[in-house]
Amino acid sequence: MVTDRTGTVDAMADELSHQDIVHQSALQLWAAAQTDFDPFAVPPADWGPNIVPVRDADIAVDTHLDLDAVREALTTLDGHRLVVGRDAGNMSVERIIPDDPS
C-alpha cells in the first residue's frame, strides 16, 4: 500500500520518532522564519538577538501531530537540540542548537 503524504516531514513519519519529526520541523520552520540572516550560511555565534521564534501550534500543523505530542517532544528536546520558550502554556522554539560537527 502506498501512502500519499504532504507536508514538510510527513514522508519520513514512518521511520522517525515524534522527537525526530518535531526536531526536523522546528529546524526547517525556524530557519525559514529568520529574516535578518540565513542560519545555514551564518555561524551560530553571529546570529544576533533578532531571532524569530516558531510556535508549537505551527509545528503541530506542519507535522500533523497532536499539539500535546509536539509539546512533549519539545520538552524532551529543550536544552540539547532546541531552546524552547514558554508563555502562558504555549511553547515556542527560540533557537536551534547546532549539531556538534565532531
CNS distance restraints for C-alpha pairs under 8 A (distance, minus, plus):
assign (resid   5 and name CA) (resid  10 and name CA) 5.87 0.50 0.50
assign (resid   5 and name CA) (resid  11 and name CA) 5.96 0.50 0.50
assign (resid   6 and name CA) (resid  10 and name CA) 6.13 0.50 0.50
assign (resid   6 and name CA) (resid  11 and name CA) 7.25 0.50 0.50
assign (resid   7 and name CA) (resid  11 and name CA) 7.85 0.50 0.50
assign (resid   7 and name CA) (resid  62 and name CA) 6.05 0.50 0.50
assign (resid   7 and name CA) (resid  63 and name CA) 6.89 0.50 0.50
assign (resid   8 and name CA) (resid  25 and name CA) 6.80 0.50 0.50
assign (resid   8 and name CA) (resid  62 and name CA) 6.39 0.50 0.50
assign (resid   8 and name CA) (resid  63 and name CA) 7.07 0.50 0.50
assign (resid   9 and name CA) (resid  13 and name CA) 6.69 0.50 0.50
assign (resid   9 and name CA) (resid  21 and name CA) 6.47 0.50 0.50
assign (resid   9 and name CA) (resid  24 and name CA) 7.10 0.50 0.50
assign (resid   9 and name CA) (resid  25 and name CA) 6.49 0.50 0.50
assign (resid   9 and name CA) (resid  62 and name CA) 7.62 0.50 0.50
assign (resid   9 and name CA) (resid  63 and name CA) 6.25 0.50 0.50
assign (resid  10 and name CA) (resid  63 and name CA) 6.39 0.50 0.50
assign (resid  10 and name CA) (resid  64 and name CA) 7.84 0.50 0.50
assign (resid  12 and name CA) (resid  16 and name CA) 6.20 0.50 0.50
assign (resid  12 and name CA) (resid  21 and name CA) 7.76 0.50 0.50
assign (resid  13 and name CA) (resid  17 and name CA) 7.44 0.50 0.50
assign (resid  13 and name CA) (resid  21 and name CA) 6.81 0.50 0.50
assign (resid  16 and name CA) (resid  20 and name CA) 5.67 0.50 0.50
assign (resid  16 and name CA) (resid  21 and name CA) 6.20 0.50 0.50
assign (resid  17 and name CA) (resid  21 and name CA) 6.23 0.50 0.50
assign (resid  18 and name CA) (resid  22 and name CA) 5.99 0.50 0.50
assign (resid  18 and name CA) (resid  69 and name CA) 7.35 0.50 0.50
assign (resid  18 and name CA) (resid  70 and name CA) 7.53 0.50 0.50
assign (resid  18 and name CA) (resid  73 and name CA) 6.52 0.50 0.50
assign (resid  19 and name CA) (resid  23 and name CA) 5.98 0.50 0.50
assign (resid  19 and name CA) (resid  70 and name CA) 7.96 0.50 0.50
assign (resid  19 and name CA) (resid  73 and name CA) 4.87 0.50 0.50
assign (resid  19 and name CA) (resid  74 and name CA) 7.43 0.50 0.50
assign (resid  19 and name CA) (resid  76 and name CA) 7.63 0.50 0.50
assign (resid  19 and name CA) (resid  77 and name CA) 7.20 0.50 0.50
assign (resid  20 and name CA) (resid  24 and name CA) 6.12 0.50 0.50
assign (resid  21 and name CA) (resid  25 and name CA) 6.16 0.50 0.50
assign (resid  21 and name CA) (resid  63 and name CA) 7.00 0.50 0.50
assign (resid  22 and name CA) (resid  26 and name CA) 5.90 0.50 0.50
assign (resid  22 and name CA) (resid  59 and name CA) 6.85 0.50 0.50
assign (resid  22 and name CA) (resid  63 and name CA) 7.04 0.50 0.50
assign (resid  22 and name CA) (resid  70 and name CA) 6.40 0.50 0.50
assign (resid  22 and name CA) (resid  73 and name CA) 6.63 0.50 0.50
assign (resid  22 and name CA) (resid  74 and name CA) 7.28 0.50 0.50
assign (resid  23 and name CA) (resid  27 and name CA) 6.03 0.50 0.50
assign (resid  23 and name CA) (resid  74 and name CA) 7.89 0.50 0.50
assign (resid  23 and name CA) (resid  77 and name CA) 7.58 0.50 0.50
assign (resid  23 and name CA) (resid  81 and name CA) 7.64 0.50 0.50
assign (resid  23 and name CA) (resid  82 and name CA) 7.84 0.50 0.50
assign (resid  24 and name CA) (resid  28 and name CA) 6.24 0.50 0.50
assign (resid  25 and name CA) (resid  29 and name CA) 5.97 0.50 0.50
assign (resid  25 and name CA) (resid  59 and name CA) 6.23 0.50 0.50
assign (resid  25 and name CA) (resid  62 and name CA) 6.87 0.50 0.50
assign (resid  25 and name CA) (resid  63 and name CA) 6.81 0.50 0.50
assign (resid  26 and name CA) (resid  30 and name CA) 5.68 0.50 0.50
assign (resid  26 and name CA) (resid  54 and name CA) 7.16 0.50 0.50
assign (resid  26 and name CA) (resid  59 and name CA) 6.34 0.50 0.50
assign (resid  26 and name CA) (resid  93 and name CA) 6.96 0.50 0.50
assign (resid  27 and name CA) (resid  31 and name CA) 6.00 0.50 0.50
assign (resid  27 and name CA) (resid  96 and name CA) 6.69 0.50 0.50
assign (resid  28 and name CA) (resid  32 and name CA) 6.16 0.50 0.50
assign (resid  29 and name CA) (resid  33 and name CA) 6.10 0.50 0.50
assign (resid  29 and name CA) (resid  54 and name CA) 6.76 0.50 0.50
assign (resid  29 and name CA) (resid  59 and name CA) 7.71 0.50 0.50
assign (resid  30 and name CA) (resid  34 and name CA) 6.61 0.50 0.50
assign (resid  30 and name CA) (resid  52 and name CA) 7.27 0.50 0.50
assign (resid  30 and name CA) (resid  53 and name CA) 6.60 0.50 0.50
assign (resid  30 and name CA) (resid  54 and name CA) 5.76 0.50 0.50
assign (resid  30 and name CA) (resid  93 and name CA) 7.34 0.50 0.50
assign (resid  30 and name CA) (resid  95 and name CA) 7.66 0.50 0.50
assign (resid  30 and name CA) (resid  96 and name CA) 7.71 0.50 0.50
assign (resid  31 and name CA) (resid  38 and name CA) 7.08 0.50 0.50
assign (resid  31 and name CA) (resid  39 and name CA) 6.06 0.50 0.50
assign (resid  31 and name CA) (resid  40 and name CA) 7.74 0.50 0.50
assign (resid  33 and name CA) (resid  52 and name CA) 5.98 0.50 0.50
assign (resid  33 and name CA) (resid  53 and name CA) 7.50 0.50 0.50
assign (resid  33 and name CA) (resid  54 and name CA) 7.46 0.50 0.50
assign (resid  34 and name CA) (resid  38 and name CA) 6.82 0.50 0.50
assign (resid  34 and name CA) (resid  39 and name CA) 7.62 0.50 0.50
assign (resid  34 and name CA) (resid  51 and name CA) 6.49 0.50 0.50
assign (resid  34 and name CA) (resid  52 and name CA) 5.69 0.50 0.50
assign (resid  35 and name CA) (resid  52 and name CA) 7.92 0.50 0.50
assign (resid  36 and name CA) (resid  50 and name CA) 7.24 0.50 0.50
assign (resid  37 and name CA) (resid  41 and name CA) 7.96 0.50 0.50
assign (resid  37 and name CA) (resid  42 and name CA) 6.88 0.50 0.50
assign (resid  37 and name CA) (resid  47 and name CA) 6.93 0.50 0.50
assign (resid  38 and name CA) (resid  42 and name CA) 5.93 0.50 0.50
assign (resid  39 and name CA) (resid  43 and name CA) 7.02 0.50 0.50
assign (resid  39 and name CA) (resid  44 and name CA) 7.09 0.50 0.50
assign (resid  39 and name CA) (resid  47 and name CA) 7.12 0.50 0.50
assign (resid  42 and name CA) (resid  46 and name CA) 6.40 0.50 0.50
assign (resid  42 and name CA) (resid  47 and name CA) 6.75 0.50 0.50
assign (resid  43 and name CA) (resid  47 and name CA) 6.81 0.50 0.50
assign (resid  44 and name CA) (resid  98 and name CA) 7.58 0.50 0.50
assign (resid  47 and name CA) (resid  51 and name CA) 7.74 0.50 0.50
assign (resid  51 and name CA) (resid  94 and name CA) 7.00 0.50 0.50
assign (resid  51 and name CA) (resid  95 and name CA) 7.32 0.50 0.50
assign (resid  52 and name CA) (resid  94 and name CA) 7.07 0.50 0.50
assign (resid  53 and name CA) (resid  92 and name CA) 5.97 0.50 0.50
assign (resid  53 and name CA) (resid  93 and name CA) 5.30 0.50 0.50
assign (resid  53 and name CA) (resid  94 and name CA) 4.62 0.50 0.50
assign (resid  53 and name CA) (resid  95 and name CA) 7.14 0.50 0.50
assign (resid  54 and name CA) (resid  58 and name CA) 6.87 0.50 0.50
assign (resid  54 and name CA) (resid  59 and name CA) 7.55 0.50 0.50
assign (resid  54 and name CA) (resid  92 and name CA) 5.21 0.50 0.50
assign (resid  54 and name CA) (resid  93 and name CA) 5.06 0.50 0.50
assign (resid  54 and name CA) (resid  94 and name CA) 6.87 0.50 0.50
assign (resid  55 and name CA) (resid  59 and name CA) 6.66 0.50 0.50
assign (resid  55 and name CA) (resid  90 and name CA) 7.68 0.50 0.50
assign (resid  55 and name CA) (resid  91 and name CA) 6.18 0.50 0.50
assign (resid  55 and name CA) (resid  92 and name CA) 4.26 0.50 0.50
assign (resid  55 and name CA) (resid  93 and name CA) 6.49 0.50 0.50
assign (resid  56 and name CA) (resid  60 and name CA) 6.23 0.50 0.50
assign (resid  56 and name CA) (resid  67 and name CA) 7.11 0.50 0.50
assign (resid  56 and name CA) (resid  70 and name CA) 6.70 0.50 0.50
assign (resid  56 and name CA) (resid  71 and name CA) 6.72 0.50 0.50
assign (resid  56 and name CA) (resid  90 and name CA) 6.97 0.50 0.50
assign (resid  56 and name CA) (resid  91 and name CA) 5.39 0.50 0.50
assign (resid  56 and name CA) (resid  92 and name CA) 5.35 0.50 0.50
assign (resid  56 and name CA) (resid  93 and name CA) 7.45 0.50 0.50
assign (resid  57 and name CA) (resid  61 and name CA) 6.29 0.50 0.50
assign (resid  57 and name CA) (resid  67 and name CA) 6.42 0.50 0.50
assign (resid  58 and name CA) (resid  62 and name CA) 6.18 0.50 0.50
assign (resid  59 and name CA) (resid  63 and name CA) 6.01 0.50 0.50
assign (resid  59 and name CA) (resid  70 and name CA) 7.17 0.50 0.50
assign (resid  60 and name CA) (resid  64 and name CA) 5.56 0.50 0.50
assign (resid  60 and name CA) (resid  65 and name CA) 5.13 0.50 0.50
assign (resid  60 and name CA) (resid  66 and name CA) 6.14 0.50 0.50
assign (resid  60 and name CA) (resid  67 and name CA) 5.45 0.50 0.50
assign (resid  60 and name CA) (resid  70 and name CA) 6.09 0.50 0.50
assign (resid  61 and name CA) (resid  65 and name CA) 7.11 0.50 0.50
assign (resid  65 and name CA) (resid  69 and name CA) 6.43 0.50 0.50
assign (resid  65 and name CA) (resid  70 and name CA) 6.53 0.50 0.50
assign (resid  66 and name CA) (resid  70 and name CA) 6.41 0.50 0.50
assign (resid  67 and name CA) (resid  71 and name CA) 6.15 0.50 0.50
assign (resid  68 and name CA) (resid  72 and name CA) 6.10 0.50 0.50
assign (resid  69 and name CA) (resid  73 and name CA) 6.21 0.50 0.50
assign (resid  70 and name CA) (resid  74 and name CA) 6.09 0.50 0.50
assign (resid  71 and name CA) (resid  75 and name CA) 6.11 0.50 0.50
assign (resid  71 and name CA) (resid  91 and name CA) 7.05 0.50 0.50
assign (resid  72 and name CA) (resid  76 and name CA) 6.42 0.50 0.50
assign (resid  73 and name CA) (resid  77 and name CA) 6.14 0.50 0.50
assign (resid  74 and name CA) (resid  78 and name CA) 5.85 0.50 0.50
assign (resid  74 and name CA) (resid  82 and name CA) 7.73 0.50 0.50
assign (resid  74 and name CA) (resid  84 and name CA) 6.99 0.50 0.50
assign (resid  75 and name CA) (resid  84 and name CA) 7.61 0.50 0.50
assign (resid  77 and name CA) (resid  81 and name CA) 5.44 0.50 0.50
assign (resid  77 and name CA) (resid  82 and name CA) 5.80 0.50 0.50
assign (resid  78 and name CA) (resid  82 and name CA) 5.01 0.50 0.50
assign (resid  78 and name CA) (resid  83 and name CA) 5.25 0.50 0.50
assign (resid  78 and name CA) (resid  84 and name CA) 5.51 0.50 0.50
assign (resid  79 and name CA) (resid  83 and name CA) 5.52 0.50 0.50
assign (resid  79 and name CA) (resid  84 and name CA) 7.60 0.50 0.50
assign (resid  79 and name CA) (resid  97 and name CA) 7.96 0.50 0.50
assign (resid  80 and name CA) (resid  97 and name CA) 6.69 0.50 0.50
assign (resid  81 and name CA) (resid  96 and name CA) 6.33 0.50 0.50
assign (resid  81 and name CA) (resid  97 and name CA) 4.88 0.50 0.50
assign (resid  81 and name CA) (resid  98 and name CA) 7.04 0.50 0.50
assign (resid  81 and name CA) (resid  99 and name CA) 7.40 0.50 0.50
assign (resid  82 and name CA) (resid  93 and name CA) 6.63 0.50 0.50
assign (resid  82 and name CA) (resid  94 and name CA) 7.56 0.50 0.50
assign (resid  82 and name CA) (resid  95 and name CA) 5.91 0.50 0.50
assign (resid  82 and name CA) (resid  96 and name CA) 4.62 0.50 0.50
assign (resid  82 and name CA) (resid  97 and name CA) 5.20 0.50 0.50
assign (resid  83 and name CA) (resid  93 and name CA) 5.94 0.50 0.50
assign (resid  83 and name CA) (resid  94 and name CA) 5.45 0.50 0.50
assign (resid  83 and name CA) (resid  95 and name CA) 5.02 0.50 0.50
assign (resid  83 and name CA) (resid  96 and name CA) 6.21 0.50 0.50
assign (resid  83 and name CA) (resid  97 and name CA) 6.99 0.50 0.50
assign (resid  84 and name CA) (resid  91 and name CA) 6.56 0.50 0.50
assign (resid  84 and name CA) (resid  92 and name CA) 5.56 0.50 0.50
assign (resid  84 and name CA) (resid  93 and name CA) 4.63 0.50 0.50
assign (resid  84 and name CA) (resid  94 and name CA) 5.49 0.50 0.50
assign (resid  84 and name CA) (resid  95 and name CA) 7.24 0.50 0.50
assign (resid  85 and name CA) (resid  91 and name CA) 5.58 0.50 0.50
assign (resid  85 and name CA) (resid  92 and name CA) 5.19 0.50 0.50
assign (resid  85 and name CA) (resid  93 and name CA) 6.27 0.50 0.50
assign (resid  85 and name CA) (resid  94 and name CA) 6.02 0.50 0.50
assign (resid  86 and name CA) (resid  90 and name CA) 5.70 0.50 0.50
assign (resid  86 and name CA) (resid  91 and name CA) 4.55 0.50 0.50
assign (resid  86 and name CA) (resid  92 and name CA) 6.50 0.50 0.50
assign (resid  87 and name CA) (resid  91 and name CA) 6.40 0.50 0.50
